[in-house]
Amino acid sequence: MEKQLTVNAIKGQLTLIRQDDDPIFTLYKNDSRIGVQKLLKQTHEKIQKHQILVDQFQQRLKLEQKAWQNGMNLVAGIDEVGRGCLAGPVVTAAVILPHDFSVIEVNDSKQLSHQTRERLYPQIIEAATAISIGVSSPKIIDQINILQATRQAMKKAVLSLSVTPDELLVDAVDVPVNIPKQRMFKGDAKSASIAAASIVAKVYRDHLMGIYDQLYPGYDFSENMGYGTAKHLEGLEKLGITPIHRLTFSPVNHFIKK
C-alpha cells in the first residue's frame, strides 16, 4: 500500500500550482483530511486572486498594446507627484515599458501601500526600457505657478529619456513637447506605463522628503511628504518657513516674516 503524503508535503506541492485545472487538485479532492481540504480551498482562492490581478493588469496594458500594434514601439507613461504639497518640489517621471513587461502589481501608486511601492520601485527600474525623472523646485513653483512647474518638470523627464518615445501617455497635464500624446484623467489607473511612472515619481520624492526631514527637523517631512498635516503646520508655527517651502501656497505665506 502506497504511503500517504503528509499534509505538509501536499502543501509543498500546492505552492507550485498556478492553474485551477492542475491535475493535483483532482488527485487530492477526495482526501478526507480537513487540513488537505483547507489547503485545496486556499490554493484555489490564491489562484483566483492572482488571475484577477493578471486580468486587471492586462486591462492597464491596452493603451500600450494598441500603440505597439500601430507601430509606436516606444510608449512613455508620464506622471507627477507633489502638486498639492506645501513644501518640497514637484517630481515627475517618464517610463517606457518593454512589450513583455509582466510586473502585474504595477498600479496607480495611490492604490498601493508604502511597502508595495518600495518593493515595485526597483523592479520597474530594472525592467524599464527607459526611465527618467524631472523636478521643479519650490522656487520655480513660486515663480511660474504649480501647473506650469509641473509641465516644465514633465518636459524635463521626457527630454531626459535615453531614447525618444513615439507616443506619450499622460495623466491629465499637457506636456509641452512635440511628440504625439494621449491625455487622460486618472491615467495611472488606465495605463501600466503611467502607473509605473506614478510609482517611480512617488518613491523618488518620498526618499527626497526623508532627506529633507533630516535637514529640517520639526516638520515631520518623512511622514507627511510636505503636505499640510497638523504636525507640519505646528512646525511652521514654531520654527517658521524653510528653504523648501512654497511661499505662494497658503497657509505658508502667512508665516513669512514681514
C-alpha positions in Angstrom: 0.0 0.0 0.0 1.4 3.4 -1.1 2.3 5.6 1.8 0.0 8.7 2.2 1.8 12.0 1.9 1.7 14.3 4.9 -0.3 17.5 4.9 2.9 19.5 4.9 4.2 17.6 1.9 1.0 18.2 0.0 1.3 21.9 1.0 4.7 22.0 -0.7 3.2 20.6 -3.9 0.3 23.1 -3.9 2.6 26.1 -3.6 3.9 25.3 -7.1 0.4 25.3 -8.7 -0.5 28.2 -11.0 -3.6 26.9 -12.8 -7.1 26.0 -11.5 -7.2 22.9 -13.7 -3.9 21.4 -12.4 -4.3 17.6 -12.1 -3.0 17.8 -8.5 -6.4 19.2 -7.4 -8.1 16.0 -8.8 -5.5 13.9 -7.0 -6.4 15.2 -3.6 -10.0 16.3 -3.9 -11.3 13.1 -2.2 -8.7 13.3 0.6 -10.7 13.1 3.8 -8.2 15.1 5.9 -9.5 18.5 6.9 -6.1 20.0 6.6 -5.8 18.9 3.0 -9.2 20.2 2.0 -8.4 23.5 3.7 -5.1 23.7 1.6 -7.0 23.0 -1.6 -9.5 25.8 -0.9 -6.8 28.3 0.0 -4.9 27.4 -3.2 -8.0 27.8 -5.3 -8.6 31.2 -3.8 -5.0 32.3 -4.3 -5.1 31.3 -7.9 -8.3 33.1 -8.5 -7.0 36.3 -6.8 -3.9 36.1 -8.9 -5.9 35.7 -12.1 -7.9 38.8 -11.2 -4.7 40.7 -10.8 -3.5 39.4 -14.2 -6.8 40.4 -15.9 -6.7 43.9 -14.3 -3.1 44.3 -15.4 -3.9 43.3 -19.0 -6.6 46.0 -19.0 -4.0 48.5 -18.0 -1.8 47.5 -20.9 -4.5 48.0 -23.6 -3.4 51.6 -24.4 0.2 50.5 -24.8 -0.7 47.4 -26.8 -2.8 49.5 -29.2 0.1 51.9 -29.7 2.5 49.0 -30.3 0.2 47.5 -32.9 0.2 50.8 -34.7 4.0 50.8 -34.9 4.6 53.0 -31.9 7.1 50.8 -30.2 8.3 53.2 -27.6 5.4 54.4 -25.4 6.2 56.6 -22.4 3.9 57.0 -19.5 4.2 60.3 -17.6 3.0 61.2 -14.1 3.7 63.6 -11.3 3.6 63.7 -7.5 3.6 66.5 -5.0 1.4 69.2 -6.7 -0.6 69.8 -3.6 2.2 69.9 -1.0 3.3 73.0 1.0 6.9 72.0 0.8 9.3 70.2 -1.5 9.5 70.0 -5.3 7.0 68.6 -7.7 8.5 65.4 -9.2 7.6 63.8 -12.5 8.7 60.5 -14.0 8.7 59.2 -17.6 8.7 55.4 -18.0 8.9 53.4 -21.2 8.0 49.7 -20.6 9.1 46.8 -22.7 6.5 44.8 -24.7 7.0 41.8 -22.4 6.6 43.8 -19.1 4.9 41.5 -16.6 5.1 43.1 -13.1 1.3 42.7 -12.6 1.1 44.5 -9.3 2.0 47.8 -11.0 -1.0 50.1 -10.5 -1.8 53.6 -9.5 0.6 54.4 -6.7 -2.2 55.8 -4.6 -3.8 52.4 -4.5 -0.6 50.7 -3.2 0.9 50.5 0.3 4.2 52.2 1.1 5.8 48.7 1.3 4.4 47.6 -2.0 5.7 50.8 -3.8 9.1 50.3 -2.3 9.2 46.7 -3.5 8.0 47.5 -7.0 10.3 50.5 -7.5 13.5 48.6 -8.2 11.6 46.0 -10.3 10.3 48.8 -12.5 13.7 50.4 -12.8 15.3 47.1 -13.7 12.6 46.1 -16.3 12.0 49.5 -18.0 13.3 50.2 -21.5 14.0 53.8 -20.4 13.2 55.8 -17.3 13.9 59.4 -16.2 12.9 62.0 -13.6 12.0 65.6 -13.9 11.9 68.0 -11.0 10.7 71.6 -10.4 11.9 73.2 -7.3 9.8 75.2 -4.8 11.4 78.4 -6.1 10.3 77.5 -9.7 6.8 76.7 -8.4 6.6 80.1 -6.8 7.8 81.8 -9.9 5.6 80.3 -12.6 2.8 78.5 -10.6 2.3 74.8 -9.9 0.7 73.9 -13.2 3.5 75.4 -15.3 6.1 74.0 -13.0 4.6 70.5 -13.4 4.5 70.9 -17.2 8.2 72.0 -17.1 9.2 69.0 -14.9 7.3 66.6 -17.3 9.1 68.1 -20.3 12.5 67.6 -18.5 11.6 64.0 -17.8 10.6 63.3 -21.4 13.7 65.0 -22.9 16.0 63.2 -20.4 14.9 59.7 -21.6 17.7 57.8 -23.2 15.5 57.1 -26.2 12.9 59.3 -27.9 9.4 58.0 -27.4 7.0 57.5 -30.3 4.0 58.4 -28.1 3.3 59.8 -24.7 0.5 58.7 -22.3 -0.1 61.5 -19.8 -2.2 61.8 -16.7 -4.2 65.0 -17.4 -1.4 67.5 -17.9 -0.4 68.7 -21.4 3.4 68.1 -21.8 5.0 70.9 -23.9 6.9 68.6 -26.3 6.4 67.9 -30.0 5.6 64.2 -29.6 2.2 62.6 -30.2 0.4 62.2 -26.9 -2.8 60.9 -25.3 -4.0 62.9 -22.3 -6.5 61.3 -19.9 -7.8 61.7 -16.4 -7.0 59.0 -13.8 -4.4 57.7 -16.3 -2.4 56.0 -13.6 -5.4 53.6 -13.2 -5.8 53.1 -17.0 -2.2 52.7 -18.2 0.5 50.4 -16.9 3.1 52.9 -18.1 1.5 55.8 -16.3 1.1 53.6 -13.2 4.8 52.7 -13.3 5.7 56.4 -13.6 3.4 57.2 -10.7 5.3 54.7 -8.5 8.7 55.9 -9.6 7.9 59.5 -9.0 6.2 58.8 -5.6 9.1 56.7 -4.2 11.7 59.1 -5.6 10.0 62.0 -3.9 9.4 60.2 -0.7 13.1 59.4 -0.4 13.9 63.0 -1.1 11.5 64.2 1.6 13.1 61.8 4.0 16.4 63.6 3.4 14.7 67.0 3.9 13.3 65.7 7.2 16.9 65.3 8.4 18.0 68.7 7.1 14.9 70.5 8.5 13.7 68.5 11.6 10.5 69.6 13.3 8.1 69.5 10.3 7.6 65.7 10.1 8.5 65.7 6.4 9.4 62.0 6.3 5.8 61.2 7.3 3.7 63.9 5.6 5.9 64.4 2.5 5.3 68.1 2.6 1.5 68.0 2.8 -0.2 70.3 5.3 -0.7 67.9 8.2 -1.2 69.1 11.8 2.5 68.3 12.7 3.6 70.2 9.6 1.6 73.3 10.5 2.8 73.0 14.1 6.3 73.1 12.8 5.6 76.2 10.7 4.1 77.9 13.8 7.1 77.1 16.0 10.0 77.2 13.5 8.8 79.3 10.6 9.5 78.5 6.9 12.4 76.6 5.4 14.1 77.0 2.0 11.9 74.2 0.6 8.6 75.7 1.5 6.4 77.1 -1.3 6.0 80.7 -0.4 3.0 81.3 -2.7 1.0 78.5 -1.1 -1.5 79.1 1.7 -1.0 78.9 4.7 2.8 79.1 4.2 2.5 82.7 3.1 1.0 83.6 6.4 4.2 82.6 8.2 6.6 84.7 6.1 8.2 87.3 8.3 7.3 90.8 7.3 
